[in-house]
Amino acid sequence: MSVPKQEIDLSKYPSVDISYKSAKEHYSGQVAALMDKLSQSKTAAKAKAMQPQDFKWSLVFNRADDPPNITDPKFFTSFLCANSQCWLKARGGGWNKYEEITGVVPPQIKAQYEQRANLICQQRKVAEAGESQHEDNGHDRLKDLAENLLEAFNLLAKESKDERLVAIVRTSVGMLIEDVLE
């Protein structure tokens, strides 16, 4: 007899909405497990009447803390991929469940980890190179880069018709700007 998994509050973690087609294509095992949970649910009558493509699908992730002292973006990204958690979440008809994704990091999430790794490793290399003596100049330069990134995102958001791309970039930019501008 297996021990039931403890419920996790995923509302505090960032998420990226995806289509049912993408969920089914890349995470078919998790989709099947979620549909099994739905069929066994006693309180989800409205949701049971829905088709899988009618649910809202998203990837939710809990990024691991940054690794100390790593200045190579590839190793940094590998660390985040290996130590972070990710779930496929389905919601609709008053029903809201998730299934953990193990063994693979979704490309949308990995792209965010790579962006974070590049930024943090750049900061660390500047500090290691002795430019930490001019810390204010280095911080101002990073702040300028972060503000330029924010301006580029705002332009993308205005001109893009791809809401999914805007949502992915919004999450990434928010995490990067939050760390740099503090």
Long-range contacts (C-beta under 8 A, 24 or more apart in sequence): 8-87, 8-98, 10-60, 10-87, 10-89, 10-98, 13-60, 13-61, 13-62, 14-60, 14-61, 14-63, 14-171, 14-175, 15-58, 15-59, 15-60, 15-61, 15-89, 15-171, 16-58, 16-59, 16-61, 16-106, 16-108, 16-109, 16-164, 16-167, 16-168, 16-171, 17-56, 17-57, 17-58, 17-164, 17-167, 18-57, 18-58, 18-59, 18-108, 18-164, 19-57, 19-164, 20-52, 20-53, 20-55, 20-57, 21-53, 22-57, 23-57, 23-88, 23-90, 24-52, 26-106, 27-88, 27-99, 27-101, 27-106, 30-88, 30-99, 30-100, 30-101, 31-88, 31-90, 33-99, 34-88, 34-90, 34-97, 34-98, 34-99, 37-97, 37-99, 38-90, 38-95, 38-97, 41-95, 44-93, 44-94, 44-95, 46-93, 46-94, 46-95, 47-92, 47-93, 47-94, 47-95, 48-93, 49-93, 50-92, 50-93, 52-90, 54-92, 55-90, 55-91, 55-92, 55-93, 56-90, 56-91, 56-92, 57-88, 57-89, 57-90, 58-88, 58-89, 58-91, 59-86, 59-87, 59-88, 59-89, 59-101, 59-106, 59-108, 59-109, 60-86, 60-87, 60-89, 60-98, 61-85, 61-86, 61-87, 61-109, 62-86, 63-112, 63-113, 63-116, 63-175, 66-116, 66-120, 69-124, 70-121, 70-124, 71-121, 71-124, 71-125, 71-128, 72-121, 73-114, 73-117, 73-118, 73-121, 74-117, 76-116, 76-117, 76-120, 76-121, 77-110, 77-113, 77-114, 77-117, 80-113, 80-116, 80-117, 81-105, 81-110, 81-113, 84-109, 84-113, 108-168, 111-168, 111-172, 112-168, 112-171, 112-172, 112-175, 115-172, 115-176, 116-172, 116-175, 116-176, 116-179, 119-176, 119-179, 119-180, 120-179, 142-180, 143-180, 143-181, 145-180, 146-176, 146-177, 146-180, 146-181, 149-173, 149-176, 149-177, 150-177
